[in-house]
Amino acid sequence: MRFEFFVALRYLKARRKQAVISVVTFISILGVTAGVTALIVALAMNTGFQEEFQRRILGATSHVNLVGTGGGSVTGYEPLISLTSTVPGVESVTPTVYGQALLQVSQRQQPVILKGVDPDRREAFQELLNSIIEGSFDNFNSEGPVSAIILGRDLANALTVSEGEYIAALGLRGELSPFGPTPRKETFRVVAIFESGLWEYDANWALIPIEAAQHFFNLRPDEASALEYRIEDIYRAPAVAEAIKEKAGPGYSVNTWIELNRPLFSALRLEKLAMFIAISLIVLVASLNIVGTLTLMVMEKNRDIAIVTAMGGTPRVITRIFMLQGLIIGLIGTVSGVLVGIGAVWYFDTYRVFRLEPQVYSIPYVPFRIDSLDVLLIAVLAILISFLATLYPARSAARLNPVEALRYE
């Protein structure tokens, strides 16, 4: 193999009178590099979106939810919490109350989703508390004449309020009157502002203590909209959900973060596959340059091939020479593409080069994440295509008749 490798390298280093071959070789390497770089950047962008959405969604929501059949409330939840918290894989359980309200400050109004959480079970929403950018969770309670409220950053900006200010909340579930239910109005004090990084939550969600939520939405003290579970392995959510449902017994239903976000992640996976196939065509087109390069090389090296054959070189030796030449082009292009692609991904993600409208895309910038398996798959694919591109020119060189090649020499 040393002889074939030596000759293949010598052919790649074209002499001055063979400058055209040298330029075509460089273009072939550049084509493979561009294709590999494009694939790495595209797949890193898709992986970044998927991981970023997953991280931010799970930071603000639960992994498994237990609700009453038909989406009804859960009554007498404390015994149910004790029973289901023993399910293997469950880390924490917390009762929550959900409802819609209208927040008012002066002449500004904003519809929101109020979420009542238990301040004593903060481990269930610790990730969201870690994103607090103003104020503190220490004053989050319902004691005293005014209950506390925690707002998302975009919601606070829309209402132009900050920590320590008071806001009013209007709800539909008020006291009954001869004319029907009257709107309920409560005053809350802003104790903190969070930034989850997901616009949907930062602009539309507010947290209040569960006792205040039960009172605001006219629920009993032992009544909750749902029980939220956080588990050890998020990908085992369906199995853990079934175990929770079995423990809880009839009258309850469960859903998981996978079910609630299935359309989003299914679309991202489909987009990743489509992107991989589409951009792989770039590598395929680049491989045609390798075919052209080797074909020119075979035409240029007719005399050399004939001499090697006359000296006892077998067709297999000739084939190996040109196959190695094409593989070297593919290998150089692949390695260069991987290095350039990883460097580009690091730069784009570190400096957040591509900004987005959070109202449209939910996140403020395009995230990039490198998946080592994706890089390996791309590298193997590029080298394989480069190898396949060498077959025709290499076989053509092996079938060359040395007598015909040397006739006019």
C-alpha positions as CSV (number, residue, x, y, z in Angstrom):
1,M,0.0,0.0,0.0
2,R,3.0,2.3,0.5
3,F,3.6,2.6,-3.2
4,E,0.0,3.4,-4.1
5,F,-0.2,6.0,-1.3
6,F,3.1,7.6,-2.4
7,V,1.9,7.9,-6.0
8,A,-1.5,9.2,-5.0
9,L,0.1,12.0,-2.9
10,R,2.5,12.9,-5.8
11,Y,-0.4,13.2,-8.2
12,L,-2.2,15.6,-5.9
13,K,0.9,17.8,-5.9
14,A,0.6,18.9,-9.5
15,R,3.6,20.4,-11.3
16,R,3.5,23.8,-12.8
17,K,2.3,22.6,-16.2
18,Q,-0.5,20.7,-14.5
19,A,-1.9,23.8,-12.7
20,V,-5.4,23.1,-14.0
21,I,-5.5,19.8,-12.1
22,S,-4.3,21.5,-9.0
23,V,-7.0,24.1,-9.2
24,V,-9.7,21.4,-9.8
25,T,-8.4,19.4,-6.8
26,F,-8.6,22.5,-4.6
27,I,-12.2,23.2,-5.8
28,S,-13.1,19.5,-5.0
29,I,-11.7,19.9,-1.5
30,L,-13.5,23.2,-1.1
31,G,-16.8,21.7,-2.2
32,V,-16.6,18.9,0.3
33,T,-15.6,21.4,3.0
34,A,-18.6,23.6,2.2
35,G,-21.0,20.7,2.2
36,V,-19.8,19.3,5.6
37,T,-19.8,22.8,7.1
38,A,-23.3,23.5,6.0
39,L,-24.5,20.1,7.3
40,I,-22.9,20.6,10.7
41,V,-24.3,24.2,11.1
42,A,-27.8,23.2,10.0
43,L,-28.1,20.2,12.2
44,A,-26.5,22.1,15.2
45,M,-29.2,24.8,14.7
46,N,-32.0,22.3,14.7
47,T,-30.5,20.5,17.8
48,G,-30.1,23.8,19.5
49,F,-33.8,24.7,19.0
50,Q,-34.9,21.3,20.2
51,E,-32.7,21.4,23.4
52,E,-33.4,25.0,24.1
53,F,-37.2,24.7,23.8
54,Q,-37.0,21.5,25.9
55,R,-34.9,23.1,28.6
56,R,-37.0,26.2,28.9
57,I,-40.4,24.4,28.7
58,L,-39.4,21.9,31.4
59,G,-37.9,24.8,33.5
60,A,-41.3,26.4,33.6
61,T,-43.7,23.4,33.6
62,S,-43.9,20.0,35.1
63,H,-43.0,16.6,33.6
64,V,-46.3,14.8,34.5
65,N,-49.7,16.2,35.4
66,L,-52.5,14.4,37.2
67,V,-56.0,16.0,36.7
68,G,-59.6,14.9,37.3
69,T,-61.3,13.0,34.5
70,G,-62.3,15.4,31.7
71,G,-59.9,18.0,33.0
72,G,-61.7,18.5,36.3
73,S,-60.1,19.6,39.5
74,V,-58.5,17.3,42.1
75,T,-60.2,17.4,45.5
76,G,-58.6,16.2,48.7
77,Y,-55.2,16.2,47.2
78,E,-52.9,15.7,50.3
79,P,-53.6,11.9,50.6
80,L,-53.2,11.6,46.9
81,I,-49.8,13.3,47.0
82,S,-48.7,10.9,49.8
83,L,-49.9,7.9,47.8
84,T,-48.4,8.8,44.4
85,S,-45.1,10.3,45.6
86,T,-43.9,6.7,46.3
87,V,-44.0,5.9,42.6
88,P,-40.4,5.1,41.5
89,G,-38.8,7.9,39.6
90,V,-40.9,10.7,41.2
91,E,-38.8,13.5,42.7
92,S,-41.5,16.0,43.8
93,V,-45.2,16.6,43.7
94,T,-47.0,19.9,44.1
95,P,-50.6,20.9,43.8
96,T,-51.3,23.8,41.5
97,V,-54.2,26.0,40.6
98,Y,-54.7,27.5,37.1
99,G,-57.0,30.2,35.9
100,Q,-57.3,33.3,33.7
101,A,-57.3,36.8,35.0
102,L,-56.9,40.4,33.9
103,L,-54.1,42.4,35.6
104,Q,-54.6,46.1,35.9
105,V,-52.2,48.9,36.7
106,S,-53.5,52.4,36.2
107,Q,-54.9,52.4,32.6
108,R,-52.9,49.4,31.5
109,Q,-54.4,46.0,31.3
110,Q,-53.0,42.6,30.5
111,P,-54.7,39.1,30.3
112,V,-52.7,36.5,32.1
113,I,-52.7,32.9,33.3
114,L,-52.5,32.9,37.1
115,K,-50.8,29.9,38.5
116,G,-51.1,29.1,42.2
117,V,-48.2,27.2,43.7
118,D,-47.4,26.0,47.2
119,P,-44.5,28.1,48.7
120,D,-43.6,25.2,51.0
121,R,-42.9,22.9,48.0
122,R,-40.6,25.2,46.1
123,E,-38.4,22.3,44.9
124,A,-41.1,21.6,42.3
125,F,-40.6,24.9,40.6
126,Q,-37.0,25.6,41.6
127,E,-35.7,26.0,38.1
128,L,-38.2,28.8,37.5
129,L,-37.2,30.5,40.8
130,N,-33.5,30.3,39.6
131,S,-34.5,32.6,36.8
132,I,-35.7,35.4,39.1
133,I,-34.0,38.6,37.9
134,E,-35.6,41.1,40.3
135,G,-36.8,40.8,43.9
136,S,-36.9,37.6,46.0
137,F,-39.0,34.5,46.6
138,D,-38.6,35.0,50.4
139,N,-41.7,37.2,50.6
140,F,-43.8,34.9,48.4
141,N,-46.8,34.1,50.7
142,S,-50.5,34.9,51.2
143,E,-50.2,36.2,54.7
144,G,-51.4,39.7,55.5
145,P,-53.9,41.8,53.7
146,V,-52.2,41.7,50.3
147,S,-50.9,38.5,48.7
148,A,-47.7,38.2,46.8
149,I,-47.3,37.8,43.0
150,I,-44.4,36.9,40.8
151,L,-44.5,38.2,37.2
152,G,-42.7,37.3,34.0
153,R,-40.3,39.9,32.7
154,D,-42.3,40.7,29.5
155,L,-45.5,40.9,31.5
156,A,-43.9,43.3,34.0
157,N,-42.6,45.4,31.1
158,A,-46.1,45.5,29.5
159,L,-47.6,46.6,32.8
160,T,-44.6,48.9,33.5
161,V,-44.3,47.6,37.1
162,S,-41.4,46.5,39.2
163,E,-40.7,44.8,42.5
164,G,-42.6,46.3,45.4
165,E,-45.5,47.8,43.4
166,Y,-49.2,46.8,43.6
167,I,-51.4,45.5,40.9
168,A,-55.1,44.5,40.7
169,A,-56.4,41.3,39.3
170,L,-59.9,40.8,37.9
171,G,-61.4,37.3,37.7
172,L,-64.8,35.9,36.6
173,R,-65.4,33.6,39.6
174,G,-66.6,36.1,42.1
175,E,-69.4,36.1,44.7
176,L,-72.9,35.2,43.6
177,S,-75.5,38.0,43.5
178,P,-79.1,38.2,42.4
179,F,-77.9,39.1,39.0
180,G,-75.4,36.2,38.8
181,P,-71.7,35.9,39.6
182,T,-69.9,39.2,40.0
183,P,-66.3,39.7,38.9
184,R,-63.7,39.2,41.7
185,K,-61.1,41.8,42.3
186,E,-58.0,41.3,44.3
187,T,-54.8,43.3,44.9
188,F,-51.4,41.8,44.8
189,R,-47.9,43.0,45.6
190,V,-45.1,42.2,43.1
191,V,-42.3,40.5,45.1
192,A,-40.2,39.2,42.2
193,I,-39.9,39.1,38.4
194,F,-38.6,36.0,36.5
195,E,-37.2,35.5,33.0
196,S,-37.5,31.9,31.8
197,G,-36.3,32.8,28.3
198,L,-39.5,31.5,26.8
199,W,-41.7,34.5,25.7
200,E,-44.9,32.6,26.0
201,Y,-44.3,32.2,29.8
202,D,-42.5,35.5,30.4
203,A,-45.4,37.5,28.8
204,N,-48.4,35.6,29.9
205,W,-47.8,33.9,33.3
206,A,-47.9,35.1,36.9
207,L,-47.4,33.0,40.1
208,I,-49.4,33.5,43.3
209,P,-49.6,31.4,46.5
210,I,-52.0,28.5,46.2
211,E,-54.2,29.7,49.1
212,A,-54.6,33.1,47.3
213,A,-55.4,31.2,44.0
214,Q,-58.0,29.0,45.7
215,H,-59.7,32.1,47.1
216,F,-59.4,34.1,43.9
217,F,-60.9,31.3,41.8
218,N,-63.5,30.3,44.4
219,L,-62.1,26.8,45.1
220,R,-62.1,24.8,48.3
221,P,-58.9,24.8,50.4
222,D,-58.3,21.1,49.5
223,E,-59.0,21.6,45.8
224,A,-56.4,22.0,43.0
225,S,-56.5,22.2,39.3
226,A,-53.8,19.6,38.9
227,L,-51.0,17.8,40.7
228,E,-47.6,18.4,39.0
229,Y,-44.8,15.9,39.2
230,R,-41.2,16.3,38.4
231,I,-39.3,13.0,37.7
232,E,-35.7,11.8,37.6
233,D,-35.7,10.8,33.9
234,I,-37.8,13.0,31.7
235,Y,-37.8,10.5,28.9
236,R,-39.5,7.9,31.1
237,A,-42.4,10.3,31.6
238,P,-45.0,8.0,29.8
239,A,-44.1,5.0,32.0
240,V,-44.1,7.0,35.2
241,A,-47.4,8.7,34.2
242,E,-49.0,5.2,33.9
243,A,-47.7,4.2,37.3
244,I,-49.1,7.4,38.8
245,K,-52.5,6.8,37.2
246,E,-52.6,3.2,38.5
247,K,-51.8,4.4,42.0
248,A,-54.3,7.2,41.9
249,G,-57.1,4.9,40.8
250,P,-60.2,5.7,38.7
251,G,-61.4,9.2,38.3
252,Y,-58.1,10.7,37.2
253,S,-56.2,11.2,34.0
254,V,-52.6,12.0,33.3
255,N,-50.6,13.8,30.6
256,T,-46.9,14.3,30.1
257,W,-44.6,17.1,28.8
258,I,-44.1,14.9,25.7
259,E,-47.8,14.7,24.9
260,L,-48.4,18.4,25.5
261,N,-45.5,19.5,23.3
262,R,-45.6,16.6,20.7
263,P,-46.5,18.9,17.7
264,L,-43.5,21.1,18.4
265,F,-40.9,18.4,18.8
266,S,-42.3,16.3,16.0
267,A,-42.0,19.3,13.7
268,L,-38.4,19.9,14.8
269,R,-37.5,16.2,14.2
270,L,-39.1,16.2,10.7
271,E,-37.3,19.5,9.9
272,K,-34.0,18.0,11.0
273,L,-34.5,15.0,8.7
274,A,-35.5,17.1,5.7
275,M,-32.6,19.5,6.3
276,F,-30.2,16.6,6.5
277,I,-31.4,15.1,3.2
278,A,-31.5,18.5,1.4
279,I,-28.0,19.6,2.5
280,S,-26.5,16.1,1.9
281,L,-27.1,16.9,-1.7
282,I,-24.4,19.6,-1.4
283,V,-21.9,16.9,-0.4
284,L,-23.2,14.7,-3.3
285,V,-22.7,17.6,-5.8
286,A,-19.2,18.2,-4.3
287,S,-18.4,14.6,-5.0
288,L,-19.0,15.1,-8.7
289,N,-16.0,17.4,-8.6
290,I,-13.9,14.5,-7.3
291,V,-15.1,12.4,-10.3
292,G,-14.1,15.2,-12.6
293,T,-10.7,15.7,-10.9
294,L,-9.8,12.0,-11.1
295,T,-11.1,11.7,-14.7
296,L,-8.7,14.6,-15.7
297,M,-6.0,12.9,-13.7
298,V,-6.5,9.6,-15.6
299,M,-6.3,11.4,-18.9
300,E,-3.2,13.3,-17.9
301,K,-1.4,10.3,-16.4
302,N,-2.0,7.8,-19.3
303,R,1.7,7.4,-19.8
304,D,2.5,6.9,-16.1
305,I,-0.3,4.3,-15.8
306,A,1.0,2.5,-18.9
307,I,4.6,2.4,-17.4
308,V,3.4,1.1,-14.0
309,T,1.4,-1.6,-15.8
310,A,4.4,-2.5,-18.0
311,M,6.6,-2.8,-14.9
312,G,4.2,-5.4,-13.4
313,G,1.6,-3.2,-11.8
314,T,-1.8,-5.0,-11.6
315,P,-5.2,-3.4,-12.3
316,R,-5.7,-3.5,-8.5
317,V,-2.7,-1.3,-7.9
318,I,-3.8,1.2,-10.5
319,T,-7.3,1.2,-8.9
320,R,-5.9,1.8,-5.5
321,I,-3.8,4.7,-6.6
322,F,-6.8,6.7,-7.8
323,M,-9.1,5.5,-5.1
324,L,-6.6,6.7,-2.5
325,Q,-6.3,10.0,-4.3
326,G,-10.1,10.6,-4.2
327,L,-10.2,9.5,-0.5
328,I,-7.5,11.9,0.4
329,I,-9.5,14.7,-1.2
330,G,-12.6,13.6,0.6
331,L,-10.7,13.2,3.9
332,I,-9.1,16.6,3.7
333,G,-12.4,18.3,2.8
334,T,-14.3,16.4,5.6
335,V,-11.8,17.3,8.3
336,S,-11.7,20.9,7.2
337,G,-15.5,21.0,7.1
338,V,-15.8,19.6,10.6
339,L,-13.3,22.1,12.0
340,V,-14.9,25.1,10.2
341,G,-18.4,23.9,11.1
342,I,-17.6,23.5,14.8
343,G,-15.9,26.8,14.9
344,A,-18.8,28.5,13.2
345,V,-21.3,26.9,15.6
346,W,-19.3,28.0,18.6
347,Y,-19.1,31.6,17.2
348,F,-22.8,31.8,16.3
349,D,-23.9,30.4,19.7
350,T,-21.5,32.3,21.9
351,Y,-22.1,35.7,20.4
352,R,-25.8,35.0,19.6
353,V,-25.3,36.3,16.0
354,F,-28.8,35.6,14.7
355,R,-31.5,37.5,16.7
356,L,-35.2,36.5,16.7
357,E,-38.5,38.2,17.5
358,P,-39.5,36.5,20.8
359,Q,-43.2,37.2,20.1
360,V,-42.9,35.0,17.0
361,Y,-40.3,32.4,17.9
362,S,-40.6,32.4,21.8
363,I,-36.8,32.7,22.2
364,P,-34.7,35.8,21.4
365,Y,-31.9,34.2,19.4
366,V,-31.0,31.2,17.3
367,P,-29.4,28.6,19.5
368,F,-26.7,26.1,18.2
369,R,-25.7,22.8,19.9
370,I,-23.2,20.3,18.6
371,D,-24.2,16.7,18.8
372,S,-21.2,14.4,18.5
373,L,-23.2,11.7,16.8
374,D,-24.4,14.1,14.2
375,V,-20.8,15.2,13.5
376,L,-19.7,11.5,13.2
377,L,-22.6,10.7,10.9
378,I,-21.8,13.7,8.7
379,A,-18.1,12.8,8.5
380,V,-18.8,9.1,7.7
381,L,-21.3,10.2,5.0
382,A,-18.9,12.6,3.4
383,I,-16.1,10.1,3.3
384,L,-18.4,7.4,1.9
385,I,-19.7,9.6,-0.9
386,S,-16.1,10.6,-1.7
387,F,-15.1,6.9,-1.9
388,L,-18.0,6.1,-4.2
389,A,-17.0,9.0,-6.4
390,T,-13.6,7.4,-7.0
391,L,-15.0,4.1,-8.3
392,Y,-15.6,5.0,-11.9
393,P,-12.4,6.9,-12.6
394,A,-10.3,4.3,-10.8
395,R,-11.8,1.4,-12.8
396,S,-11.3,3.4,-16.0
397,A,-7.6,3.8,-15.2
398,A,-7.3,0.1,-14.4
399,R,-8.8,-0.9,-17.7
400,L,-6.3,1.3,-19.7
401,N,-4.3,-0.6,-22.4
402,P,-0.6,0.2,-21.9
403,V,0.2,-0.5,-25.5
404,E,-2.4,2.1,-26.7
405,A,-1.1,4.6,-24.2
406,L,2.6,4.3,-25.2
407,R,2.0,4.0,-29.0
408,Y,2.6,7.7,-29.6
409,E,5.3,8.3,-27.0
